[in-house]
Amino acid sequence: MTYTPPERVSIRNIRQVHAELLDCVNKRDEVEIDLENSIEIDLSLIQLIEAARKTAETSGKSISLTRPANDTVRAALERAGLFDSFTSDDTKFWLHKEKR
């Protein structure tokens, strides 16, 4: 199942996004998140996805991105300071690359 959040996600609509993503994860063992059309996001979406990844992992489910993070998502990751602390799994998840 593929979940596509709205183009703009912020603290103002994160509850809706959370409910939709949770519904997808509850219905399927594998969920792909399509962020390609994201044009404006804040840290709330990054935090939600990270929490969903951890929850899915402990529940024997899988969450992935349909494609590597676009420029908007990369900018949010950069603003959050997450690139510096990426593990190999984080690099594979967000960028679809092996960590060097």
C-alpha positions as a Markdown table, in Angstrom:
| # | Residue | x | y | z |
|---|---|---|---|---|
| 1 | Met | 0.0 | 0.0 | 0.0 |
| 2 | Thr | 1.3 | 3.5 | -0.8 |
| 3 | Tyr | 0.5 | 6.5 | 1.3 |
| 4 | Thr | 0.9 | 10.0 | -0.2 |
| 5 | Pro | 0.6 | 12.8 | 2.4 |
| 6 | Pro | -0.5 | 16.3 | 1.3 |
| 7 | Glu | 2.0 | 18.5 | -0.5 |
| 8 | Arg | 2.2 | 20.7 | 2.5 |
| 9 | Val | 2.6 | 19.1 | 6.0 |
| 10 | Ser | 3.1 | 21.1 | 9.1 |
| 11 | Ile | 2.2 | 21.0 | 12.8 |
| 12 | Arg | -1.2 | 22.4 | 11.6 |
| 13 | Asn | -2.3 | 19.2 | 9.8 |
| 14 | Ile | 0.0 | 16.6 | 11.2 |
| 15 | Arg | -2.8 | 15.0 | 13.2 |
| 16 | Gln | -4.6 | 14.2 | 10.0 |
| 17 | Val | -1.4 | 12.8 | 8.4 |
| 18 | His | -0.8 | 10.8 | 11.5 |
| 19 | Ala | -4.3 | 9.3 | 11.4 |
| 20 | Glu | -4.0 | 8.5 | 7.7 |
| 21 | Leu | -0.6 | 6.9 | 8.0 |
| 22 | Leu | -1.7 | 4.9 | 11.1 |
| 23 | Asp | -4.7 | 3.6 | 9.2 |
| 24 | Cys | -2.4 | 2.4 | 6.4 |
| 25 | Val | 0.0 | 0.7 | 8.8 |
| 26 | Asn | -2.9 | -1.0 | 10.6 |
| 27 | Lys | -4.3 | -2.4 | 7.3 |
| 28 | Arg | -1.0 | -3.6 | 5.8 |
| 29 | Asp | 2.3 | -5.2 | 6.8 |
| 30 | Glu | 4.2 | -3.1 | 4.1 |
| 31 | Val | 3.6 | 0.6 | 3.5 |
| 32 | Glu | 5.4 | 2.8 | 1.1 |
| 33 | Ile | 5.3 | 6.6 | 1.7 |
| 34 | Asp | 5.4 | 8.7 | -1.5 |
| 35 | Leu | 7.0 | 12.1 | -0.7 |
| 36 | Glu | 7.7 | 13.1 | -4.2 |
| 37 | Asn | 5.1 | 15.8 | -4.3 |
| 38 | Ser | 6.1 | 17.3 | -1.0 |
| 39 | Ile | 6.7 | 21.0 | -1.5 |
| 40 | Glu | 6.6 | 22.3 | 2.1 |
| 41 | Ile | 7.1 | 20.2 | 5.2 |
| 42 | Asp | 8.3 | 20.9 | 8.7 |
| 43 | Leu | 10.0 | 18.7 | 11.3 |
| 44 | Ser | 6.6 | 17.2 | 12.4 |
| 45 | Leu | 6.5 | 15.0 | 9.3 |
| 46 | Ile | 10.1 | 13.8 | 9.7 |
| 47 | Gln | 9.3 | 13.0 | 13.3 |
| 48 | Leu | 6.1 | 11.1 | 12.4 |
| 49 | Ile | 7.9 | 9.0 | 9.8 |
| 50 | Glu | 10.8 | 8.2 | 12.1 |
| 51 | Ala | 8.3 | 7.1 | 14.8 |
| 52 | Ala | 6.4 | 5.1 | 12.3 |
| 53 | Arg | 9.6 | 3.3 | 11.2 |
| 54 | Lys | 10.4 | 2.3 | 14.8 |
| 55 | Thr | 6.9 | 1.2 | 15.6 |
| 56 | Ala | 6.7 | -0.8 | 12.4 |
| 57 | Glu | 10.0 | -2.5 | 13.0 |
| 58 | Thr | 8.9 | -3.6 | 16.5 |
| 59 | Ser | 5.6 | -4.9 | 15.0 |
| 60 | Gly | 7.2 | -6.9 | 12.3 |
| 61 | Lys | 5.9 | -4.5 | 9.6 |
| 62 | Ser | 7.8 | -2.5 | 7.0 |
| 63 | Ile | 7.8 | 1.2 | 6.0 |
| 64 | Ser | 9.8 | 2.5 | 3.1 |
| 65 | Leu | 9.9 | 5.5 | 0.8 |
| 66 | Thr | 8.8 | 5.0 | -2.8 |
| 67 | Arg | 11.9 | 7.0 | -4.0 |
| 68 | Pro | 14.8 | 8.9 | -2.4 |
| 69 | Ala | 13.9 | 12.1 | -0.5 |
| 70 | Asn | 13.4 | 15.0 | -2.8 |
| 71 | Asp | 14.9 | 18.5 | -2.3 |
| 72 | Thr | 12.2 | 19.6 | 0.1 |
| 73 | Val | 12.5 | 16.5 | 2.3 |
| 74 | Arg | 16.3 | 16.8 | 2.2 |
| 75 | Ala | 16.1 | 20.4 | 3.3 |
| 76 | Ala | 13.9 | 19.4 | 6.3 |
| 77 | Leu | 16.3 | 16.7 | 7.3 |
| 78 | Glu | 19.2 | 19.2 | 7.0 |
| 79 | Arg | 17.4 | 21.8 | 9.1 |
| 80 | Ala | 16.8 | 19.2 | 11.7 |
| 81 | Gly | 20.5 | 18.3 | 11.8 |
| 82 | Leu | 19.8 | 14.6 | 11.1 |
| 83 | Phe | 22.3 | 14.0 | 8.3 |
| 84 | Asp | 25.2 | 14.1 | 10.7 |
| 85 | Ser | 23.7 | 11.3 | 12.8 |
| 86 | Phe | 22.4 | 9.1 | 10.0 |
| 87 | Thr | 23.0 | 5.4 | 10.5 |
| 88 | Ser | 23.4 | 3.0 | 7.5 |
| 89 | Asp | 19.7 | 2.2 | 7.8 |
| 90 | Asp | 18.7 | 5.9 | 7.8 |
| 91 | Thr | 20.8 | 6.5 | 4.7 |
| 92 | Lys | 19.1 | 3.6 | 3.0 |
| 93 | Phe | 15.7 | 4.7 | 4.1 |
| 94 | Trp | 15.8 | 8.4 | 3.3 |
| 95 | Leu | 18.3 | 8.5 | 0.4 |
| 96 | His | 18.2 | 4.9 | -1.0 |
| 97 | Lys | 22.0 | 4.8 | -0.8 |
| 98 | Glu | 24.7 | 3.0 | 1.2 |
| 99 | Lys | 26.4 | 5.1 | 3.8 |
| 100 | Arg | 30.0 | 5.8 | 3.0 |
